[in-house]
Amino acid sequence: MCILDLPQNTVALGESRSVIRDIFEYGNKRRAQIGADKVFDFSLGNPSVPAPKKINSTLSRLIAESDSTVLHGYISSAGLTDARKAIAIEETHRAKMNGSDLCVSYEDVYITCGAAASLAISLSALICPGDRVALLAPFFPEYRVFAEKAGAEVVVIPPSSKEMMPDFDAVERVASAGIKVLIINSPNNPSGAVYDRPVLERLAKILREAQKKTGKMIFLISDEPYRELLYIDTPAPFVPAIYENTLICYSYSKSLSLPGERIGYIVVPSCIQNAEAKKVFASISGAGRALGYVCAPSLFQRMIVECSKEKPDIGAYVRNRNLIYHSLTDMGFDCTPPSGAFYLFIKSPIPDACAFCEAAKAYELLLVPSDSFGIGGYVRLAYCVSEPTLKNALPAFRSLAKQYGLTGKE
């Protein structure tokens, strides 16, 4: 008899799927059973705003006018040069808008299959055995998966307040004890919190002081798929201008409503200390090769050449945010005010957020418990749904609030 010997960590990951995906699949079953209009699924961050019209028209024209053997053929592992140049121009513009004279070259850009690939590649490129990666809770659950797969020890740093800002004292303790990477995500999934320049400057100061103490470079990975989805007047800071040892991971999934197309990039800026940017980029390229993440979808790279300046229409998200935040707080729910992205972070009225989410299912409300986000006692609601879905869900939320004795303005 032959014995099957598999890596237990990958088996465990496959057998215990993402909580978010499990709830989404449960929603699919309920929709088939009782009808889509009766299920209020707030589990998945799947943009409801259509992609800009120029995206589809550009793709249609490329398909109609291009030589298919060229259009669908292999390209350079790091990406199509023209696409990398278009991205570099946009990143340089962002730097200038933030008061920085840093110039991003196309040679600093590595195109990837979305932000997930960007993060997995970056961590694999930076992590050596025994290194530690610090995560600021709440965080996207896959950060832990990517970091541990790269061989890192994960250290979770709880937030300082209900606004979900970093606990700077805790960051300082962890960084001083030795870390290789700190991952930030602003606007944040799941809380919608935004790290402004003063927050980033304080984090940068802590990391620089920790570098001096440990004698080792510390990298900041800035995960930025939601940076255009901001509900405040100031644009998202250009993080490398604040902390030099920064890698930017980006995806067009949320900004241009292209989550299923898996297209994004990594920026390795030239400002990295000790003129080490080229070596870091080489490690990025090597990690992409080792992981098999080379030659991201060529059709969508060609789309980037013409559409990199396109921006999302966030009006629908603004309306949804205002509707759901004010409605739920009026019912007595305690919610973190979201300044960006399209998530509402709601404090569970009972300590067990999983039990609260199960109770919500009785009203066909599908919410995600916060445990896998590195913090207990909250639930995430993705309000990137149609406005009628939100409005129709409000009576169910009222019933849920009454079940837990919540009192508000209503």
ZAMARGU-4260 file (C-alpha; in steps of 0.2 Angstrom, whole numbers, plus 5000, padded with zeros to 4 digits):
<rodrens>
0) 5000/5000/5000 | 5007/5017/4995 | 5007/5031/5008 | 5002/5049/5002 | 5014/5061/5010
5) 5009/5079/5007 | 5014/5096/5016 | 5002/5097/5030 | 5001/5116/5030 | 4995/5116/5012
10) 4982/5102/5016 | 4976/5112/5031 | 4974/5128/5020 | 4964/5118/5007 | 4953/5110/5020
15) 4949/5126/5029 | 4945/5139/5016 | 4944/5157/5019 | 4930/5162/5030 | 4925/5176/5018
20) 4924/5163/5004 | 4914/5151/5014 | 4901/5164/5018 | 4900/5169/5000 | 4897/5150/4995
25) 4884/5149/5008 | 4876/5164/5000 | 4876/5156/4983 | 4866/5141/4991 | 4854/5152/4999
30) 4851/5162/4983 | 4847/5146/4974 | 4835/5141/4988 | 4825/5157/4991 | 4830/5169/4978
35) 4844/5182/4976 | 4833/5197/4981 | 4830/5189/4998 | 4848/5186/5003 | 4858/5201/5009
40) 4876/5196/5005 | 4889/5208/5012 | 4903/5195/5012 | 4914/5198/4997 | 4923/5214/4992
45) 4917/5212/4974 | 4915/5230/4966 | 4897/5234/4961 | 4903/5250/4951 | 4906/5245/4933
50) 4923/5247/4925 | 4926/5263/4916 | 4919/5262/4899 | 4936/5265/4891 | 4942/5249/4898
55) 4929/5238/4888 | 4931/5249/4873 | 4950/5247/4873 | 4949/5228/4876 | 4937/5227/4861
60) 4948/5237/4850 | 4964/5227/4855 | 4956/5211/4851 | 4948/5217/4835 | 4964/5226/4828
65) 4979/5216/4835 | 4988/5201/4828 | 4982/5188/4840 | 4999/5179/4840 | 5006/5195/4847
70) 4991/5200/4858 | 4991/5184/4867 | 5009/5180/4866 | 5023/5179/4879 | 5030/5195/4885
75) 5045/5199/4897 | 5043/5191/4914 | 5043/5208/4923 | 5030/5215/4911 | 5027/5224/4895
80) 5039/5239/4894 | 5025/5251/4888 | 5014/5246/4902 | 5028/5248/4915 | 5032/5265/4908
85) 5014/5270/4910 | 5014/5264/4928 | 5030/5273/4931 | 5023/5289/4925 | 5008/5288/4936
90) 5018/5284/4951 | 5030/5298/4948 | 5015/5310/4946 | 5009/5303/4963 | 5026/5307/4971
95) 5026/5325/4964 | 5008/5328/4970 | 5014/5323/4988 | 5029/5335/4987 | 5042/5323/4982
100) 5055/5324/4968 | 5057/5305/4967 | 5056/5299/4949 | 5050/5281/4947 | 5057/5272/4932
105) 5049/5258/4922 | 5064/5247/4928 | 5057/5249/4946 | 5040/5241/4941 | 5036/5223/4941
110) 5019/5218/4934 | 5009/5205/4943 | 4994/5194/4943 | 4985/5206/4956 | 4989/5212/4973
115) 4989/5194/4980 | 5004/5190/4969 | 5012/5206/4973 | 5012/5202/4991 | 5017/5184/4989
120) 5031/5189/4978 | 5037/5203/4989 | 5037/5193/5005 | 5046/5178/4996 | 5059/5191/4990
125) 5062/5199/5007 | 5060/5185/5020 | 5075/5174/5026 | 5073/5159/5038 | 5069/5166/5055
130) 5063/5183/5050 | 5048/5191/5057 | 5033/5200/5049 | 5023/5212/5058 | 5004/5214/5054
135) 4994/5229/5060 | 4977/5222/5065 | 4964/5222/5058 | 4972/5215/5042 | 4967/5205/5027
140) 4968/5187/5032 | 4979/5181/5017 | 4993/5192/5024 | 4996/5179/5037 | 4995/5165/5023
145) 5008/5174/5012 | 5020/5178/5026 | 5020/5161/5034 | 5022/5152/5016 | 5037/5163/5014
150) 5044/5156/5030 | 5041/5171/5042 | 5035/5171/5059 | 5020/5183/5060 | 5018/5195/5074
155) 5001/5203/5076 | 5000/5221/5083 | 4982/5226/5090 | 4975/5243/5086 | 4975/5257/5098
160) 4957/5262/5097 | 4940/5259/5089 | 4946/5270/5075 | 4958/5256/5071 | 4974/5266/5071
165) 4991/5259/5075 | 4996/5257/5093 | 5013/5266/5091 | 5020/5260/5108 | 5017/5242/5102
170) 5024/5244/5085 | 5040/5251/5093 | 5041/5236/5105 | 5039/5224/5091 | 5051/5233/5079
175) 5064/5235/5092 | 5064/5217/5095 | 5068/5213/5077 | 5057/5212/5062 | 5060/5211/5043
180) 5044/5218/5036 | 5029/5228/5042 | 5014/5227/5031 | 5002/5242/5030 | 4985/5243/5021
185) 4977/5260/5019 | 4963/5263/5016 | 4961/5247/5026 | 4952/5231/5023 | 4942/5227/5034
190) 4940/5244/5044 | 4940/5257/5031 | 4953/5267/5041 | 4965/5278/5032 | 4983/5282/5038
195) 4987/5300/5035 | 5004/5307/5033 | 5007/5310/5052 | 5003/5292/5056 | 5015/5286/5042
200) 5028/5298/5048 | 5027/5291/5065 | 5028/5274/5059 | 5043/5279/5048 | 5052/5286/5063
205) 5049/5270/5073 | 5056/5259/5059 | 5071/5270/5057 | 5075/5270/5075 | 5073/5251/5075
210) 5085/5249/5061 | 5098/5259/5070 | 5096/5247/5085 | 5096/5231/5076 | 5108/5236/5062
215) 5096/5227/5049 | 5085/5235/5036 | 5067/5235/5039 | 5055/5235/5024 | 5038/5243/5024
220) 5026/5234/5012 | 5012/5247/5007 | 4997/5237/5001 | 4987/5250/4991 | 4972/5242/4981
225) 4960/5254/4989 | 4970/5270/4988 | 4958/5279/4975 | 4943/5274/4986 | 4945/5289/4998
230) 4931/5299/5006 | 4943/5313/5012 | 4950/5328/5003 | 4968/5323/5003 | 4975/5310/4991
235) 4984/5294/4998 | 5002/5298/5003 | 5016/5292/4992 | 5024/5281/5005 | 5041/5279/4998
240) 5043/5298/5001 | 5040/5296/5019 | 5049/5280/5022 | 5063/5275/5010 | 5063/5256/5012
245) 5045/5254/5005 | 5038/5243/4992 | 5021/5247/4984 | 5009/5233/4980 | 4995/5238/4969
250) 4980/5231/4960 | 4967/5237/4948 | 4954/5226/4955 | 4945/5239/4966 | 4950/5255/4958
255) 4945/5250/4940 | 4932/5236/4945 | 4943/5222/4938 | 4945/5209/4952 | 4943/5194/4941
260) 4957/5199/4929 | 4971/5198/4941 | 4982/5213/4936 | 4993/5223/4947 | 5011/5228/4951
265) 5025/5230/4963 | 5036/5246/4964 | 5053/5245/4970 | 5058/5263/4972 | 5076/5269/4969
270) 5076/5277/4986 | 5079/5261/4996 | 5094/5263/5007 | 5112/5259/5003 | 5108/5259/4984
275) 5100/5242/4986 | 5085/5244/4975 | 5092/5235/4961 | 5096/5220/4972 | 5079/5220/4979
280) 5071/5221/4962 | 5082/5206/4957 | 5075/5197/4972 | 5058/5201/4967 | 5061/5195/4949
285) 5068/5179/4956 | 5054/5176/4968 | 5041/5179/4954 | 5051/5166/4944 | 5052/5153/4958
290) 5033/5155/4962 | 5028/5154/4944 | 5021/5172/4944 | 5029/5178/4928 | 5021/5186/4912
295) 5005/5193/4920 | 4990/5193/4908 | 4996/5201/4892 | 4980/5208/4886 | 4977/5218/4902
300) 4995/5224/4902 | 4991/5231/4885 | 4975/5239/4892 | 4986/5247/4906 | 4996/5256/4892
305) 4980/5266/4887 | 4970/5266/4903 | 4982/5269/4917 | 4975/5286/4920 | 4957/5280/4922
310) 4949/5283/4939 | 4934/5275/4947 | 4917/5284/4950 | 4916/5282/4969 | 4899/5291/4970
315) 4890/5275/4973 | 4901/5270/4987 | 4900/5286/4995 | 4881/5285/4995 | 4881/5267/5001
320) 4894/5272/5015 | 4883/5286/5021 | 4867/5276/5020 | 4873/5260/5030 | 4884/5269/5042
325) 4871/5281/5048 | 4857/5268/5047 | 4866/5256/5058 | 4873/5268/5071 | 4855/5275/5072
330) 4849/5257/5076 | 4862/5256/5090 | 4876/5247/5082 | 4894/5253/5086 | 4903/5256/5069
335) 4920/5262/5065 | 4918/5277/5053 | 4926/5272/5037 | 4936/5285/5028 | 4940/5274/5013
340) 4938/5257/5004 | 4920/5250/5004 | 4919/5241/5021 | 4910/5244/5037 | 4918/5237/5053
345) 4904/5234/5066 | 4907/5230/5084 | 4898/5214/5088 | 4885/5216/5102 | 4892/5200/5110
350) 4910/5195/5112 | 4908/5180/5100 | 4908/5188/5083 | 4906/5171/5075 | 4890/5167/5085
355) 4883/5185/5080 | 4886/5181/5062 | 4877/5165/5064 | 4862/5174/5072 | 4862/5186/5058
360) 4860/5172/5045 | 4842/5170/5052 | 4838/5186/5044 | 4848/5182/5028 | 4861/5194/5033
365) 4879/5188/5028 | 4893/5196/5038 | 4911/5191/5041 | 4917/5189/5059 | 4933/5198/5062
370) 4943/5184/5070 | 4953/5180/5055 | 4957/5199/5053 | 4968/5198/5068 | 4955/5205/5081
375) 4940/5198/5089 | 4923/5205/5093 | 4919/5214/5076 | 4911/5209/5060 | 4915/5216/5042
380) 4901/5222/5030 | 4906/5225/5012 | 4894/5238/5006 | 4900/5237/4988 | 4883/5231/4983
385) 4868/5239/4974 | 4859/5253/4984 | 4843/5244/4983 | 4851/5229/4992 | 4857/5240/5006
390) 4840/5248/5008 | 4831/5232/5007 | 4842/5225/5021 | 4838/5238/5033 | 4823/5230/5041
395) 4833/5214/5044 | 4846/5224/5053 | 4832/5232/5063 | 4826/5215/5068 | 4844/5209/5072
400) 4847/5225/5083 | 4831/5221/5093 | 4836/5204/5096 | 4851/5210/5105 | 4842/5224/5114
405) 4851/5238/5105 | 4843/5255/5106 | 4846/5269/5095 | 4837/5284/5087 | 4824/5274/5078
</rodrens>
